[in-house]
Amino acid sequence: MSTLTNTAEKPVSLHRFAWLPVVLLPLAVFALAGQWPVWFTAWVLAAAVYAGFKWLTFAESEAARNASFADALNYLFLWPGMDADAFLGNEPAVKPTRREVVLALLKTAAGLTLLFGVARFTTSLPLLVTGWVGIVGIALTLLFGVAHLLSIAWRLLGVNAQPIMNRPLWATSLSDFWGQRWNLAFHDVGREFVFRPLLRRVGVIWSTLAVFLFSGVVHDLVMSVPLRQGIGLPTIYFLLQGCAVLFERSRVGKRLGLSRGLIGRAFTAAIVLLPIGLLFHFAFLQQVILPTLEFIGAIG
């Protein structure tokens, strides 16, 4: 989500039919939802939303127009990122180092250890403990581990596929965290299809809030609506993040040093983590994460 940079001045032309999968795929999931358990519906809905945006980024990409059929399939099905121009373009790839490969493997191993080792020993503890072990394990395995390994593989083949997680623990500010480090796939979607189209019409402040509102609504759609519980909590979480970003960038925020040094890091950690229960709310842990852990055999 890049509310945080004013770099992009190129106009975004939204083709009418390119947006159809973004709308139709989630609607199809809701039409079939009554046949599935809630936890499965949530995951299928997440996949549908992802697929819709993935197609949109491909359809709107300049580089995609000259891409081969094989390259198009590779982008659509074998790469989790959302920057089609980078993946399908001719920019040189940064070759991975051995250290990077080792770190990617360690993150994957750590995630699998949490899921299939630690989780089963937490079932006698409060539900929140098992739920959070599951969330962290899933994130480490998929977003930090497997996605990073795919980035390494593609870059070894000469494709410009940068990791979608860019060392978020190194963030020096909240703007840096959301704009340059956390889930760059979603960041690319928000930047291209919310921030840039609105920037000249309503300015940076409202465009920034619109991106965070967009993020909240999408997360609510996947994490709350199928459960019919917790609706609005993820949206509140992301609006809090947006307001905090604007405060960080205000004159007062700059005077307080919220965007640099230890103060900036502490402010970032506090704003991201203290209200995290709004995003991963209790109903989501109970009705999605725990059944998922049971399905994959992580807990009995």
C-alpha atoms as one frame of an Amber mdcrd trajectory, in Angstrom:
protein
   0.000   0.000   0.000   1.745   3.094  -0.952   0.101   6.071   0.430   3.528
   7.147   1.284   5.233   8.185  -1.921   4.384  10.850  -4.457   6.577   9.313
  -7.109   3.968   8.201  -9.572   2.631  10.743 -11.941   1.672   8.472 -14.816
  -2.079   8.241 -15.378  -3.791   4.945 -14.701  -6.282   3.910 -17.366  -8.727
   1.436 -15.933 -10.173  -0.822 -18.594 -13.797  -1.513 -17.901 -13.620  -5.284
 -18.185 -10.337  -5.665 -16.305 -12.215  -4.967 -13.076 -14.832  -7.670 -13.616
 -12.886 -10.515 -11.924 -12.322  -8.298  -8.871 -16.098  -8.156  -8.433 -17.313
 -11.438  -9.905 -14.902 -13.846  -8.218 -15.843 -12.837  -4.636 -19.526 -12.843
  -5.607 -19.134 -16.395  -6.912 -17.570 -17.434  -3.599 -20.445 -15.915  -1.626
 -22.909 -17.713  -3.893 -21.312 -21.039  -2.976 -20.450 -20.200   0.636 -23.413
 -22.044   2.111 -21.895 -25.342   0.976 -18.591 -24.820   2.770 -17.456 -24.384
   6.376 -16.711 -20.808   7.375 -12.943 -21.241   7.597 -12.779 -22.692   4.087
 -14.965 -19.908   2.708 -12.592 -17.315   4.189  -9.565 -18.877   2.494 -11.338
 -19.318  -0.853 -12.549 -15.729  -0.659  -9.005 -14.552   0.024  -7.831 -16.495
  -3.020 -10.633 -14.996  -5.134  -9.782 -11.436  -4.094  -6.105 -12.102  -4.753
  -6.851 -13.595  -8.185  -9.027 -10.640  -9.137  -6.346  -8.106  -8.282  -3.679
 -10.264  -9.874  -5.557 -10.228 -13.164  -6.163  -6.496 -12.862  -2.454  -5.744
 -12.450  -1.719  -7.927 -15.472  -4.429  -6.365 -17.638  -3.256  -2.842 -16.786
   0.436  -3.556 -17.326   2.298  -2.067 -20.270   4.842  -4.881 -20.186   2.095
  -7.505 -20.323   1.146  -6.396 -23.810   4.447  -7.712 -25.155   4.749 -10.719
 -22.853   4.742 -14.246 -24.168   2.005 -16.659 -23.170   4.467 -18.570 -20.972
   5.603 -15.386 -19.212   1.993 -14.388 -18.616   1.260 -17.752 -17.011   4.388
 -17.474 -14.893   3.302 -14.071 -13.579  -0.301 -15.074 -12.994   0.296 -18.449
 -11.353   3.910 -18.753 -10.216   4.649 -15.388  -8.646   2.753 -13.820  -5.677
   3.818 -10.235  -6.378   1.596  -7.647  -8.044   4.129  -5.589 -10.023   3.579
  -6.939 -13.521   5.741  -4.289 -15.179   8.734  -5.310 -13.071   8.212  -9.055
 -13.512   7.461  -8.922 -17.231   9.763  -6.027 -18.103  13.412  -5.965 -19.055
  14.908  -4.493 -15.897  17.913  -6.461 -14.622  17.344  -8.646 -11.567  19.382
  -8.322  -8.391  21.024 -11.689  -7.901  20.403 -13.282  -4.498  23.285 -13.873
  -2.133  23.974 -17.101  -0.262  23.039 -15.328   2.954  19.653 -14.424   1.481
  19.025 -18.019   0.451  19.895 -19.274   3.932  17.635 -16.684   5.580  14.718
 -17.606   3.310  15.148 -21.280   4.182  15.393 -20.475   7.888  12.192 -18.417
   7.789  10.370 -21.233   6.048  11.677 -23.744   8.565  10.736 -21.478  11.486
   7.188 -21.132  10.169   6.782 -24.873   9.688   8.184 -25.478  13.165   5.607
 -23.165  14.690   2.787 -24.792  12.727   3.695 -28.448  13.101   5.743 -28.375
  16.277   4.887 -25.570  18.650   1.148 -25.259  17.911   0.243 -28.706  19.255
   1.787 -27.851  22.628  -0.350 -24.727  23.035  -3.786 -26.335  22.838  -4.097
 -26.424  26.628  -3.422 -22.678  26.749  -5.915 -19.894  25.968  -7.235 -19.876
  22.418  -5.408 -16.635  21.657  -2.047 -18.320  22.167  -2.724 -21.117  19.680
  -4.314 -18.672  17.264  -1.318 -16.369  17.280   1.128 -19.235  16.922  -0.891
 -20.227  13.856  -0.957 -16.729  12.380   2.777 -16.187  12.847   3.529 -19.680
  11.536   1.420 -19.174   8.413   2.957 -15.750   7.746   6.528 -16.992   8.223
   5.951 -20.019   6.024   4.103 -18.361   3.140   4.823 -14.633   3.057   8.342
 -14.595   4.464   9.508 -18.054   3.451   7.964 -19.566   0.330   7.394 -16.178
  -1.330  11.029 -15.261  -0.678  12.242 -18.570  -2.109  10.175 -17.922  -5.236
  11.749 -14.474  -5.512  15.194 -16.044  -5.283  14.336 -18.637  -7.918  13.014
 -16.079 -10.387  15.946 -13.725  -9.858  18.355 -16.579 -10.507  16.552 -16.920
 -13.845  17.049 -13.210 -14.529  13.503 -12.047 -13.688  13.055  -8.877 -11.627
  10.950 -10.378  -8.830  11.741  -8.623  -5.578  10.575 -10.171  -2.273   7.106
  -9.050  -1.206   8.325  -8.714   2.386  11.212  -6.267   2.622  12.632  -6.752
   6.123   9.734  -5.088   8.002  11.571  -5.285  11.323  14.057  -2.784   9.894
  11.360  -0.128   9.389  12.424   3.256  10.756   8.958   4.776  10.618   5.320
   3.851  10.144   5.436   5.280   6.620   8.465   3.143   5.873   6.751   0.046
   7.296   3.540   0.304   5.271   4.989   1.949   2.178   8.251   0.112   1.598
   8.410  -3.064   3.660   5.162  -4.863   4.538   3.338  -6.935   1.896   4.538
  -5.076  -1.175   2.097  -7.035  -3.328  -0.863  -5.343  -1.658   1.114  -2.096
  -1.593   1.373  -2.197  -5.398  -2.392  -2.652  -5.792  -3.211   0.215  -3.440
  -0.688   2.507  -5.075  -1.771   1.840  -8.652  -5.537   1.656  -8.310  -6.394
   3.855  -5.326  -3.623   6.309  -4.482  -2.557   7.392  -7.955  -6.043   7.871
  -9.447  -7.119   9.960  -6.442  -3.922  11.955  -5.921  -4.624  14.829  -8.319
  -8.304  14.986  -7.385  -8.183  15.047  -3.606  -4.515  15.458  -2.667  -2.083
  13.403  -0.621  -3.943  13.382   2.712  -7.258  12.040   1.433  -5.545   9.692
  -1.026  -3.535   8.283   1.853  -6.630   7.710   3.971  -8.422   6.204   0.975
  -5.705   3.574   0.563  -5.896   2.584   4.212  -9.696   2.508   4.002  -9.387
   0.289   0.934  -7.044  -2.034   2.836  -9.435  -2.213   5.755 -12.458  -2.989
   3.607 -10.619  -5.756   1.727  -9.427  -7.329   4.978 -12.923  -7.025   6.438
 -14.366  -8.717   3.379 -12.094 -11.721   3.853 -11.679 -11.875   7.636 -15.032
 -10.724   8.997 -17.847 -10.915   6.460 -17.786 -14.734   6.014 -17.921 -15.069
   9.811 -20.604 -12.380  10.245 -18.607 -11.260  13.263 -15.972  -8.610  13.835
 -17.218  -6.618  10.844 -15.583  -3.202  10.816 -12.708  -4.038  13.155 -10.057
  -4.527  10.424 -11.237  -1.306   8.773 -10.853   0.569  12.053  -7.360  -0.900
  12.418  -6.225   0.355   9.030  -7.830   3.771   9.458  -5.890   4.089  12.718
  -2.740   3.261  10.762  -3.562   5.887   8.157  -4.236   8.573  10.749  -1.002
   7.679  12.533   0.945   7.935   9.268  -0.466  11.418   8.672   0.353  12.430
  12.252   3.883  11.076  11.853   4.339  13.229   8.760   2.809  16.343  10.318
   4.860  19.188  11.781   4.228  17.929  15.289   5.208  14.397  14.317   8.419
  15.617  12.740   9.276  17.671  15.813   8.724  14.607  17.989  11.030  12.590
  15.737   8.395   9.955  14.941   9.925   9.114  11.568  13.505   8.406  12.600
  15.733   6.731  15.115  14.642   4.831  18.198  11.568   7.027  18.634  10.441
   6.248  15.108  10.946   2.521  15.604   9.114   2.553  18.939   6.226   4.569
  17.472   5.967   2.144  14.552   5.951  -0.925  16.791   3.340   0.585  19.112
   0.952   1.662  16.360   1.228  -1.596  14.431   1.086  -4.016  17.373  -1.018
  -2.510  20.148  -4.304  -2.494  18.181  -3.496  -5.711  16.259  -6.431  -7.454
  17.938  -8.735  -5.344  15.784  -7.261  -6.902  12.656  -6.902 -10.490  13.855
  -9.992 -10.403  16.006 -11.166 -13.211  18.277 -13.801 -14.561  15.884 -11.204
 -14.848  13.124  -8.842 -16.761  15.383 -11.602 -19.042  16.591 -13.438 -19.724
  13.343 -10.675 -19.556  10.737  -7.199 -20.049  12.187  -7.966 -22.895  14.611
  -9.985 -24.964  12.088  -7.208 -24.387   9.547  -4.619 -25.711  11.990  -6.823
 -28.745  12.613  -7.287 -29.355   8.881  -3.570 -29.356   8.138  -2.884 -31.590
  11.137  -1.003 -28.987  13.152  -3.260 -29.546  16.172  -5.466 -32.472  17.168
